[in-house]
Amino acid sequence: MDIHTPESCAKSRLAIRDTLDIVGGKWKLVLIAVLRSGKKGFNELSREAGISPRILSKELHDMETNNLVTRTVFNTKPVTVQYELTAYSESLTEVLSAMEKWGQEHRNKIFSAE
């Protein structure tokens, strides 16, 4: 077991804060989960995630800035844009798996208590 010191706890808090700054909020992990099935157009992504276009645009911009998604613009009429996960986004796989597992266990615990 790790020994907790004030310094190690401060480093841990900083790392957690950094993680939450990048993937925190209501939508980023949902968008990553939707994009795991492949490339999506903007409207398709909005529909599948259940997110408004204005919020989706902001979230995708943030995710692109942090190298989690790529945006490809096709020279069609009208212009077509597709989003897909980057290889770097795969580094979140363990985080997503742990959250999914905990969420399922929590849901079972809460609903079985009713």
Secondary structure, DSSP 8 states (H G I E B T S, - for coil): -----HHHHHHHHHHHHHHHHHH-SSSHHHHHHHHTT--EEHHHHHHHHT--HHHHHHHHHHHHHTTSEEEEEE--SS-EEEEEE-SGGGGGHHHHHHHHHHHHHHHHHHHHH-
